[in-house]
Amino acid sequence: MSTIEQAPFTEQLYVKGTFNGWGDDTPMAYIGEGCYQAVVCFSADLHNFKISDQQGSEALSFAADKYKAVACQLKQPQTLIPAKGIGNDLTFMAPDTGLYTLSVTVSDEKVEMVIEVGGENLDSEPNRALFNATFSVNTAKGEVIGKGNKVLSPDALFDELAISVDQSAPFVFGDNIDGYFDGVTHGYVAAGKYRHKQGWYLGAMASFVGGVLNDKTTAKEARIYPYGVTHSFEAANGNDIEETFMLFSGQQSRQRSAAITVKSEEPAILSIAPQLNLAMDSSSVTAFEGGVVYALSEELRQAGTPSFIALCAEQSFSFSETSFGETPALKDKVHLSGHHVKPLLTTSAPQTEMTVYLAFAETEADAVAHARSLVEQDGVSIHLQQVYDMLTNSYVWTSDREYNRALMWAKAAGKVFVSTEFGKGIWAGLPWFKDCWGRDSFIAVPGITLVNGDFDDAKTIIDNFASMQLADETNVNFGRIPNRVTSLTNIIYNTTDGTPWMVREVWDYLRYSGDKDYAKAIYPVVQTYIAGIEKHYLDDHGLMTHRDPDTWMDAKFEGKLPWSARGTRANDIQALWYTSLLVAVELAKLTEDKQNVEHYQQMAGRVSESFQKLFWDQDQQKLADRLYSNDQRDLQVRTNQLMTVTVPFDNGLLDKAIGAKVVKNAVSELLFPWGITSLSQYDPIFHPYHANREEYHKDAAYHNGTIWGWNAGFTVSSLIEYGYADFAYQLTKNLSDQILYLGHRGAMSENLDAFLNEQGGLTTTGTYAQAWSVSEFTRNGYQDYIGFKPELLSGKVVLAPCLPSSWQQFDAELRFGQSNALSVAYQRTEQGLQRFELAYMESVPVQLELHLMATDKAKYQLVLEADELPATIEFDPACVSVVVDGQVRDLVLIQPSFAPVIGDLAFAKPDHSLVFPVLQGQHVLQQQVEGANLALATD
């Protein structure tokens, strides 16, 4: 009797990479004699990947080098080693789009991989009959309602926001539950997947008019909208055709769904074929009234993951499971897998439009019910309405069209990251930071929730993290919220700044909402945090101590040694600690906790006094990045110093004149037109480029020169604080271009190389879409340029505009309270006179405090009582005079001009004459880190 040869590994191996979103949908089959194989359809592009088991374990994660990426060539054996990590992928440049066979052979001596062209992609022999059915459907279309006033109508707004491309461009949408669709235009192979956890539901989609494929690879145009992606085609007979894909948000319904629409100018038989991640031999299909529902085999179902997919259409249609023989384009052009189901939905008669809905659920009943509701209620119109309402709930539209587009897209991109996978939270970035990080979430909360008027989301996110606060007083993490939540059972607390960022945003939420009851409810959480610092991390100066890698600059060599050591006291951490104490003071006042009011005030005062004394080097006129354990200053020039100006709400950590010098120093040395570097180029460990270097691992460069998109946020805020709107806006305009035209359209990457590439362009690195990058761009628009800063617990709303001179006008609706908004209409005359029309949407007994910027950059204050609104204000910034509804009013100087201290600002430039030590040898910084006797910081 023959026996089945045992595979070398008991665990299933997968090919995981950029081509499949690092998911486990490409298993390797064991074919005997130590050999595993997988047939992969690669697009003609560069692909990064690893061979790994499902969990990505240390022993079964294979690459070719522990630290750097290694290029693989066709037919050339490549030795593999266990090498888990980031930045050390296998790479392969596929010469043509098509099938490739990856073979991994395991022996006692080595593990070896070979990539060869070709492989079989045939229809699987079905273990059941192919399913066919017809359905009679009759529905009506809904309508998308605009807001009126000066807010653009839905059609006008969406037309303005369309990003048009004539070649492949990436995009991403989120379902606001636990999934996202990462795709590219103009293609089918690796053109996108609707992903969840480690798998996917929906992939490429094909549409047909009169039986002819609408070939996206030759589409004349694709338009990316906040609600979906439309490809345009022109048939041989001149017929204009469009195909649109939309991923629906499930934030309200907790239901996952999508729609595919094909339109034809001339009536024709229309068909849609969606790619589903269901194998013929592990799924079944049945009909319901109005459509069909697929069921994944019971033994393959996982808790929390939809196992049922319902498909239906908004009009009468036929359904058939097709084959490559019947529909060859699905193999030859779309490159679908032979073993997957191939559903085809076709109109029963010639039509000009057809929409197919897909509903994904954990039970058959839920999938069917949701699919039916999508048809009956016109799910497309509901989706468009939700997107329009999200974009316009809080609204800014200026005379700068490109800025408007970028601001709206940043707002839309921010919503991609809002999820309920681990309770309500904000993913840090896609694709590999699809976790909720405490630090990232709360840095992102203002731009993604508060400025948009989504106060319930902000409160729920705070509550979710607060519920995970560590309460064990003996634990070094006592009082902290998680740094990272990767699952509900894997919660990591290794950061010193996540909790104070949350405390800061507690107060930010209260300022916007005026929710006094919540202030009292959340106060014990803040008290516990402060108690934890007092018990474990307070030094003799009242400052907060921490380990070397526990700031946001947290990269570690092999998970142990810090690449950017910033212990024992970093400047941004002290700014957060000081802010936390001020928040505690205000919460103590609200709860009439007089004893702690005094205690927290004394602590905050001590932090401010110690900080200025210990961090400011009077002789060199520089602010230290951190203090060593012996109180000596580390004067490395990093972006963090700007947070000492922008993090505290009262801007009171530093004397204003010293703050002005901090801004000048940081900006003059670090700020390039496209972003601010994380370390000065004149520092000996500066890395001008981030990833894919022969000389070093990318984590060495991560915080040592690499530009971070989110750092532009506090850079703009610090410039606005001192009146430098025009200079800040040059940076903002460059960021606008990055959002609209670089990388994933409408989103913003995590990082950029500090220096331009050889072609003079920007190189995006890190995640392709990062939450705090777009959230800070949005926050800058509302809180800095428009200057909207409600302080409802103090009974006032502050409007402190600091406007670019290029803005001739803007209209805004700025949300606060339960359902209120401040309406602002602004115009600048040719003579430089500024005119504001101000009104509350609902009558409310709240003062309006208007801060006005004079030509010399001094700030003045005008207070309007609630009963004075609506009002028209005319301000002359040159002679500092103001008229309210025809009456001259007095202004109060609240901040003198610091222009004499700062002077004229100019962008720094990459200095190519410098010799960078890190480019002169192999792993220069790594050797320094390993020899520096730094404390291990394992978690």
Secondary structure, 3 states (H helix, E strand, C coil): CCCCCCCCCCCCEEEEEHHHCCCCCCECEEEECCEEEEEEEECCCEEEEEEEECCCCCCCEEECCCCCCEEECECCCEEEEECCCCCCCEEEECCCCEEEEEEEEECCCCEEEEEEECCCCCCCCCCCCCCEEEEEEECCCCCCCCCCCCCCCHHHHHHHHCEEECCCCEEEEECCCCEEEEEECCCCCCCEEEEECCEECEEEEEEEECCEECCHHHCCEEEEECCEEEEEEECCCCCEEEEEEEECCCCCCCCEEEEEEEEEEEEECEEEEEEECCEHHHEEEEEECCEEEEEECHHHCCCCCCCEEEEEECEEEEEEECCCCCCCHHHHCCCCCCCECCEEEEECCCEEEEEEEEEEECCHHHHHHHHHHHHHHCHHHHHHHHHHHHHHCCEEEECCHHHHHHHHHHHHHHHHCEECCCCCEEEEEECCEEEEEHHHHHHHHHHHHHCCCCHHHHHHHHHHHHCCCCCCCCCCCCCCCCCEEEECCEEECCCCCHHHHHHHHHHHHHHHHCCHHHHHHHHHHHHHHHHHHHHHCECCCCCECCCCCCCCCCCEECCCEECCCCCCEEHHHHHHHHHHHHHHHHHHHHCCCHHHHHHHHHHHHHHHHHHHHHHEECCCCEECCEECCCCCEECCCCHHHHHHHHCCCCCCCCCHHHHHHHHHHHHHHHEECCEEECCCCCCCCCCCCCCCCCCCCHHHHCCCCCEECCHHHHHHHHHHHCCCHHHHHHHHHHHHHHHHHCCCCCCCCCEECCCCCCCCCCCEECCCEEHHHHHHHHHHHHHHHCCEEEEHHHCEEEECCCCCCCCCEEEEEEEECCCEEEEEEEEECCCCCEEEEEEECCCCCCEEEEEEECCCCCEEEEEECHHHCCEEEEEECCCCEEEECCEEECCEEEECCCHHHHCCCCCCCCCCCCCCHHHCCCCHHHHHHHCCCCCCCCC
